[in-house]
Amino acid sequence: MPLFLLSVFSVYGAVHIYVFFKIRTALGFGLVPGIVLGLFLATMTVTPILVRMLEWQGYDLSARALSCIGYTWMGVLFLFFCASILVDLFRILVCGAGVLLQRDPGMFLLSSRAAFFIALIVALCIAVYGFFEAIAIRPEVITVPSSKIPASIERVRIVQVSDVHLGLVVRGWRLHRIIDVIREAGPDVLVSTGDLVDGQIDSLQGLPEFFDEIQPRFGKYAVTGNHEFYAGLDHALEITAQAGFIVLRGEAVDVSGMLTLAGVDDPTAQRMGLMSGIPEEDLLPGLSRERFVLLLKHQPYLNQGSLGLFDLQLSGHTHNGQIFPFRFLVRQVHPRVAGWYDLGQGSHLYVSSGTGTWGPPMRFLSPPEVTVIDLVHAEDR
């Protein structure tokens, strides 16, 4: 974890340095403004750390205010970085074309100032759009036919939330919207596939009670995500329980004789020495294949030995990149980044794009979702 954080902040710091020189080149200011800008960018680089320090010390309102500023800045910064790279590539292509064609590129050759402001305007426009995309939570409806669902049952409706990240940013009215979509879906079972919690217990007071109005007839179940461990496992489990979820940690439960629901810990548990319950490779072989097996697993990793031992795995974690074009980076780690996948041997995987946001309170070309899975009876072919 320390090495991961060091890598993240090294990249984040490097982007700030890039932006510093972009601004200085475009605006051409002197020493004193340069020092002021440098101090500002240095402060914004460590803002995520300052937010956590304030939260740990119990300064909830200050942490929330600084998180809104710092994480919004983070989103705008990376959007500006991407836009600026594209504008720079355009400038290089124009110059190259001019040299090859032995012609003056003229009006197509952008100045440093023009390039800076074009990238800035594009970044700000996408950021504003991305804020509204992040709060436009929609139901994603999937119908899954299976001969294992009794013919006497019209359907079993599973509603999945994933990566809600309850904390300093996702709370209040944003959580209200999530609850509204869940309620309108009318779940028989509500599941959370990890990262429900992303904050200290003091900053989450009152938030779990939002889930009280959701009372599916067959219960609420959850598994841990990596952020449950980062936030502190004991308090994350307490908050999850307060929201009415039964946390499955290497165990399986029978759901009213219709299906089997299995859940395993996030791999972070093993790295931190906090694994609980039976490992997946030992849990699944002991389950009846006569019944539909629904596996809850935060990260969309595939255990090859599990193929054929479950019918559907529900995962999250990827956020589908959250802000384009980061989807392509996420895909390098998780090839199954979002959507439905046929894994073979009768097993399938669905990866949620996520319900909340992590870091920047925005999404771009990766709309949030509450997944509605209807399990229906189908005859064997």
C-alpha positions as CSV (number, residue, x, y, z in Angstrom):
1,M,0.0,0.0,0.0
2,P,2.8,2.6,0.8
3,L,4.5,1.8,-2.5
4,F,1.1,2.2,-4.3
5,L,0.5,5.5,-2.7
6,L,4.0,6.7,-3.5
7,S,3.5,5.8,-7.1
8,V,0.1,7.5,-7.3
9,F,1.4,10.8,-5.7
10,S,4.5,10.7,-7.9
11,V,2.3,10.6,-11.0
12,Y,0.0,13.2,-9.5
13,G,3.0,15.5,-8.6
14,A,4.4,15.1,-12.1
15,V,1.1,16.2,-13.7
16,H,1.2,19.3,-11.5
17,I,4.7,20.1,-12.6
18,Y,3.6,19.7,-16.2
19,V,0.7,22.1,-15.6
20,F,3.0,24.6,-13.9
21,F,5.2,24.9,-17.0
22,K,2.2,25.0,-19.2
23,I,0.7,27.9,-17.3
24,R,4.1,29.7,-17.1
25,T,4.8,29.3,-20.8
26,A,1.3,30.5,-21.7
27,L,1.0,33.5,-19.4
28,G,4.7,34.4,-19.2
29,F,4.7,35.7,-15.6
30,G,7.7,36.5,-13.4
31,L,9.3,35.1,-10.3
32,V,6.8,36.1,-7.6
33,P,3.7,34.9,-9.4
34,G,5.6,31.7,-10.3
35,I,6.4,31.1,-6.6
36,V,2.7,31.7,-5.7
37,L,1.6,29.3,-8.4
38,G,4.1,26.7,-7.3
39,L,3.0,26.8,-3.7
40,F,-0.7,26.5,-4.8
41,L,0.0,23.5,-7.0
42,A,2.1,21.9,-4.3
43,T,-0.7,22.3,-1.8
44,M,-3.2,20.8,-4.2
45,T,-0.9,17.9,-4.8
46,V,-1.1,16.9,-1.1
47,T,-4.8,17.9,-0.6
48,P,-6.0,14.3,-0.6
49,I,-3.7,13.6,2.4
50,L,-4.8,16.8,4.1
51,V,-8.4,15.7,3.7
52,R,-7.8,12.3,5.4
53,M,-5.9,14.0,8.2
54,L,-8.8,16.3,8.9
55,E,-11.2,13.4,8.7
56,W,-9.1,11.3,11.1
57,Q,-9.0,14.3,13.6
58,G,-12.7,14.6,13.5
59,Y,-12.9,17.9,11.6
60,D,-15.8,16.6,9.4
61,L,-17.0,19.9,7.9
62,S,-13.5,21.1,7.0
63,A,-12.7,17.7,5.5
64,R,-15.9,17.7,3.4
65,A,-15.2,21.3,2.1
66,L,-11.6,20.5,1.3
67,S,-12.5,17.2,-0.3
68,C,-14.9,19.0,-2.7
69,I,-12.3,21.5,-3.7
70,G,-9.4,19.0,-3.9
71,Y,-11.2,16.2,-5.7
72,T,-12.9,18.6,-8.2
73,W,-9.4,20.1,-8.8
74,M,-8.1,16.5,-9.4
75,G,-10.7,15.9,-12.1
76,V,-10.2,19.2,-13.8
77,L,-6.4,18.7,-13.7
78,F,-6.4,15.4,-15.4
79,L,-8.9,16.5,-18.0
80,F,-6.7,19.5,-18.7
81,F,-3.7,17.3,-18.9
82,C,-5.4,15.0,-21.4
83,A,-6.8,17.9,-23.5
84,S,-3.4,19.6,-23.4
85,I,-1.6,16.5,-24.7
86,L,-4.1,16.3,-27.6
87,V,-3.6,20.0,-28.4
88,D,0.2,19.6,-28.3
89,L,-0.1,16.6,-30.6
90,F,-2.1,18.7,-33.0
91,R,0.5,21.5,-32.9
92,I,3.3,18.9,-33.6
93,L,1.3,17.5,-36.6
94,V,0.7,21.0,-38.0
95,C,4.4,21.9,-37.7
96,G,5.4,18.5,-39.2
97,A,3.0,19.0,-42.1
98,G,4.3,22.4,-42.7
99,V,7.9,21.1,-42.9
100,L,6.9,18.2,-45.2
101,L,4.8,20.3,-47.5
102,Q,7.2,23.3,-47.3
103,R,4.3,25.6,-46.5
104,D,3.6,28.1,-43.8
105,P,1.0,26.5,-41.4
106,G,-0.3,30.0,-40.8
107,M,-3.6,30.2,-38.8
108,F,-3.4,26.4,-38.0
109,L,-0.2,27.0,-35.9
110,L,-1.5,27.7,-32.4
111,S,0.4,29.8,-30.0
112,S,1.2,28.5,-26.5
113,R,-1.4,30.8,-25.0
114,A,-4.1,29.7,-27.4
115,A,-3.2,26.1,-26.9
116,F,-3.4,26.6,-23.1
117,F,-6.8,28.2,-23.2
118,I,-8.3,25.7,-25.6
119,A,-7.2,22.9,-23.3
120,L,-8.6,24.7,-20.3
121,I,-12.0,25.4,-21.8
122,V,-12.3,21.8,-23.0
123,A,-11.4,20.5,-19.5
124,L,-13.8,22.9,-17.8
125,C,-16.7,22.0,-20.1
126,I,-16.1,18.3,-19.7
127,A,-15.8,18.7,-15.9
128,V,-19.2,20.4,-15.7
129,Y,-20.8,17.8,-17.9
130,G,-19.1,15.1,-15.9
131,F,-20.6,16.4,-12.7
132,F,-24.1,16.0,-14.0
133,E,-23.3,12.6,-15.5
134,A,-22.1,11.4,-12.1
135,I,-25.4,12.2,-10.5
136,A,-27.6,10.9,-13.3
137,I,-27.8,7.4,-11.8
138,R,-29.8,5.0,-14.0
139,P,-31.0,1.4,-13.7
140,E,-29.2,-1.0,-16.0
141,V,-31.7,-3.9,-16.5
142,I,-30.4,-7.4,-17.5
143,T,-32.5,-10.5,-17.9
144,V,-30.8,-13.8,-17.1
145,P,-32.7,-17.0,-18.2
146,S,-31.9,-20.2,-16.3
147,S,-33.4,-23.6,-16.0
148,K,-32.3,-23.6,-12.3
149,I,-34.9,-20.9,-11.5
150,P,-38.2,-22.7,-10.6
151,A,-40.9,-22.5,-13.2
152,S,-43.4,-21.5,-10.5
153,I,-41.5,-18.2,-9.9
154,E,-42.1,-15.3,-12.3
155,R,-38.7,-13.9,-11.6
156,V,-36.1,-13.2,-8.9
157,R,-35.0,-9.6,-9.0
158,I,-31.5,-8.9,-7.8
159,V,-30.5,-5.3,-7.5
160,Q,-26.7,-4.6,-7.4
161,V,-25.0,-1.5,-6.2
162,S,-21.2,-1.3,-6.3
163,D,-18.5,1.2,-5.5
164,V,-20.9,3.7,-3.8
165,H,-18.0,5.1,-1.7
166,L,-20.1,6.5,1.1
167,G,-18.1,9.3,2.7
168,L,-17.1,12.9,2.4
169,V,-18.3,13.3,-1.2
170,V,-21.0,10.7,-1.8
171,R,-23.7,11.5,0.8
172,G,-26.9,13.4,1.3
173,W,-28.8,14.1,-1.9
174,R,-26.5,11.9,-4.0
175,L,-27.3,9.0,-1.7
176,H,-31.0,9.9,-1.9
177,R,-30.9,9.5,-5.6
178,I,-29.3,6.0,-5.3
179,I,-32.0,5.0,-2.8
180,D,-34.7,6.3,-5.1
181,V,-33.4,4.1,-8.1
182,I,-33.2,1.1,-5.8
183,R,-36.7,1.6,-4.4
184,E,-38.2,2.0,-7.9
185,A,-36.5,-1.2,-9.0
186,G,-38.3,-3.2,-6.3
187,P,-35.6,-5.7,-5.4
188,D,-36.2,-9.2,-4.1
189,V,-32.5,-9.2,-3.0
190,L,-30.2,-6.2,-2.7
191,V,-26.5,-6.8,-3.0
192,S,-23.4,-4.6,-2.6
193,T,-20.3,-5.8,-4.4
194,G,-17.8,-3.8,-2.3
195,D,-16.6,-0.3,-1.6
196,L,-19.8,0.7,0.0
197,V,-17.8,2.6,2.6
198,D,-15.0,5.1,2.0
199,G,-14.5,7.2,5.1
200,Q,-14.1,7.3,8.8
201,I,-17.0,6.3,11.0
202,D,-17.6,9.9,12.3
203,S,-18.1,11.2,8.8
204,L,-20.6,8.5,8.0
205,Q,-23.0,9.0,10.9
206,G,-26.6,8.9,9.7
207,L,-25.8,7.7,6.2
208,P,-26.5,4.0,6.7
209,E,-30.0,4.8,7.8
210,F,-30.8,5.9,4.3
211,F,-31.0,2.1,3.4
212,D,-33.6,1.5,6.1
213,E,-36.4,2.2,3.7
214,I,-35.1,-0.6,1.4
215,Q,-36.4,-3.9,2.7
216,P,-36.2,-6.6,0.1
217,R,-38.2,-9.7,0.9
218,F,-35.1,-11.9,0.7
219,G,-32.6,-9.6,2.3
220,K,-29.6,-7.5,1.7
221,Y,-26.1,-8.9,1.3
222,A,-22.6,-7.5,0.7
223,V,-19.0,-8.3,0.3
224,T,-15.9,-6.3,1.1
225,G,-14.1,-4.2,-1.4
226,N,-10.5,-2.8,-1.1
227,H,-11.8,0.5,0.4
228,E,-13.5,-1.3,3.3
229,F,-10.0,-2.3,4.4
230,Y,-8.4,1.1,3.7
231,A,-11.1,2.8,5.8
232,G,-10.7,0.3,8.6
233,L,-12.3,-3.1,8.4
234,D,-14.1,-3.1,11.8
235,H,-15.8,0.2,11.3
236,A,-16.6,-0.5,7.7
237,L,-18.3,-3.7,8.7
238,E,-20.2,-1.8,11.4
239,I,-21.5,0.8,8.9
240,T,-22.4,-2.0,6.4
241,A,-24.3,-3.8,9.1
242,Q,-26.1,-0.6,10.2
243,A,-27.3,-0.3,6.6
244,G,-28.9,-3.7,7.0
245,F,-26.5,-5.8,4.9
246,I,-25.3,-9.2,5.9
247,V,-21.6,-9.4,4.9
248,L,-20.6,-12.6,3.2
249,R,-16.9,-13.3,3.9
250,G,-16.0,-16.7,2.4
251,E,-19.5,-18.1,2.9
252,A,-22.7,-18.9,1.2
253,V,-26.4,-18.6,2.1
254,D,-29.6,-20.2,0.8
255,V,-32.1,-17.6,-0.5
256,S,-35.5,-19.0,0.1
257,G,-34.7,-22.3,-1.6
258,M,-34.4,-20.5,-5.0
259,L,-30.8,-19.8,-5.3
260,T,-27.5,-19.9,-3.5
261,L,-25.7,-16.6,-2.8
262,A,-21.9,-16.8,-2.2
263,G,-19.5,-14.0,-1.3
264,V,-15.8,-13.8,-0.8
265,D,-13.4,-11.1,0.6
266,D,-11.5,-8.7,-1.7
267,P,-7.9,-9.8,-2.3
268,T,-6.8,-6.9,-0.1
269,A,-7.9,-9.0,2.8
270,Q,-5.2,-11.5,2.1
271,R,-2.5,-8.9,1.6
272,M,-3.4,-7.4,5.0
273,G,-3.7,-10.7,6.7
274,L,-7.4,-10.2,7.3
275,M,-9.0,-13.0,5.3
276,S,-12.1,-14.6,6.8
277,G,-14.2,-17.6,5.9
278,I,-13.6,-20.3,3.3
279,P,-11.5,-19.4,0.2
280,E,-13.3,-19.3,-3.1
281,E,-11.6,-22.5,-4.4
282,D,-12.9,-24.4,-1.4
283,L,-16.2,-22.7,-1.0
284,L,-17.7,-23.2,-4.5
285,P,-17.1,-26.9,-5.0
286,G,-19.2,-27.6,-1.9
287,L,-22.3,-25.9,-3.3
288,S,-25.1,-27.7,-5.1
289,R,-25.1,-27.2,-8.9
290,E,-28.8,-28.0,-8.9
291,R,-29.5,-24.5,-7.7
292,F,-28.5,-21.1,-9.3
293,V,-25.3,-20.0,-7.7
294,L,-24.7,-16.2,-7.6
295,L,-21.2,-15.2,-6.6
296,L,-20.4,-11.8,-5.2
297,K,-16.8,-10.7,-5.7
298,H,-15.6,-7.1,-5.7
299,Q,-12.8,-7.2,-8.3
300,P,-13.5,-8.9,-11.6
301,Y,-10.8,-11.4,-11.3
302,L,-11.5,-14.8,-12.7
303,N,-10.5,-18.0,-10.9
304,Q,-10.2,-20.6,-13.7
305,G,-10.8,-23.4,-11.2
306,S,-14.2,-21.8,-10.4
307,L,-15.6,-22.0,-13.9
308,G,-18.7,-24.2,-14.0
309,L,-19.1,-23.9,-10.2
310,F,-21.2,-20.7,-10.4
311,D,-23.8,-19.3,-12.8
312,L,-23.2,-15.6,-12.4
313,Q,-20.5,-13.5,-10.8
314,L,-21.3,-9.9,-9.9
315,S,-18.3,-7.6,-9.6
316,G,-17.4,-3.9,-9.7
317,H,-14.2,-2.1,-8.7
318,T,-13.3,-0.7,-12.2
319,H,-15.8,2.2,-12.4
320,N,-15.5,1.6,-16.1
321,G,-12.6,4.0,-15.9
322,Q,-14.9,6.7,-14.4
323,I,-13.4,9.5,-16.5
324,F,-12.6,8.8,-20.1
325,P,-9.9,7.9,-21.3
326,F,-8.8,6.2,-18.1
327,R,-10.9,3.2,-19.1
328,F,-8.0,2.1,-21.4
329,L,-5.6,2.2,-18.4
330,V,-8.0,0.2,-16.2
331,R,-8.4,-2.4,-19.0
332,Q,-4.7,-3.1,-18.7
333,V,-5.3,-4.4,-15.2
334,H,-8.8,-5.7,-15.6
335,P,-9.5,-6.8,-19.2
336,R,-13.2,-7.3,-18.3
337,V,-13.7,-3.7,-17.5
338,A,-17.5,-3.4,-17.6
339,G,-20.6,-5.2,-18.8
340,W,-21.6,-8.8,-19.5
341,Y,-19.2,-11.6,-20.2
342,D,-19.7,-15.3,-21.1
343,L,-16.9,-17.2,-19.4
344,G,-17.8,-20.6,-20.7
345,Q,-18.8,-23.8,-18.9
346,G,-22.1,-22.2,-17.9
347,S,-20.5,-19.3,-15.9
348,H,-21.1,-15.7,-16.6
349,L,-19.7,-12.4,-15.3
350,Y,-21.3,-9.0,-15.0
351,V,-19.0,-6.0,-14.1
352,S,-20.9,-2.9,-12.8
353,S,-19.7,0.5,-14.0
354,G,-20.2,1.6,-10.4
355,T,-22.9,3.6,-8.6
356,G,-20.9,6.3,-6.9
357,T,-17.5,8.0,-7.6
358,W,-14.1,7.8,-6.1
359,G,-11.9,11.0,-6.0
360,P,-13.3,13.5,-8.5
361,P,-17.1,13.9,-8.1
362,M,-17.6,13.4,-11.9
363,R,-17.8,10.9,-14.6
364,F,-17.2,11.2,-18.4
365,L,-18.5,8.6,-20.8
366,S,-18.9,6.2,-17.9
367,P,-22.4,6.7,-16.5
368,P,-23.2,5.3,-13.0
369,E,-25.6,2.5,-12.6
370,V,-27.8,0.5,-10.3
371,T,-27.9,-2.9,-11.9
372,V,-31.2,-4.7,-12.0
373,I,-30.8,-8.5,-12.7
374,D,-34.0,-10.5,-13.4
375,L,-33.4,-14.2,-13.0
376,V,-36.2,-16.0,-14.9
377,H,-37.0,-19.6,-15.7
378,A,-36.0,-21.0,-19.0
379,E,-36.2,-24.6,-20.3
380,D,-33.0,-26.4,-21.1
381,R,-32.2,-26.4,-24.8
